[in-house]
Amino acid sequence: RLRLSARAQGRSAILEKFGGAATGPAPHLKRTGGTATVKAMLLEWCRARTRGYQHVDVQNFAGSWGSGLAFCALLHSFFPDAFDYSSLEPGARRHNFALAFATAEERAGCAPLLEVEDMVRLPVPDAKCVYTYLQELYRCLVAKGLVKTKKR
């Protein structure tokens, strides 16, 4: 008989102790799909929330966010009294990023994960940074009860 590895022996002991292997997906893996699905869902959510805002066309997590207006539009869709969106200009990038990040922190309790200076320095923002920030913003809005999630 083959000798089981220590890991396999440990797993066998755990399975015996708890009555065999669990059936069905692990609770934290209930949503089907991986990171790509989550990314697509977050992008679609951003697109839906910012639809109709002038100078905003969310297609990705990079260039679509370069003027800062997509961040402003997203936040304005939740906090329309926070600032006058129609007064914003695509060329005023520093102002737009500063306004969006301050509003996200004050109104949504979102940690300032992005620096205005870093955003202004790059003509096209880093997609990973934007994606991470938007995940955090989404999480904060859900925690405040402003985004309704489907109960599974």
Secondary structure, DSSP 8 states (H G I E B T S, - for coil): -----HHHHHHHHHHHHTTS---S--GGG-SSS-HHHHHHHHHHHHHHHHTT-TT----SSSGGGTTSHHHHHHHHHH-TTSS-GGG--TT-HHHHHHHHHHHHHHHH-----S-HHHHHH-SS--HHHHHHHHHHHHHHHHHTT-S-----
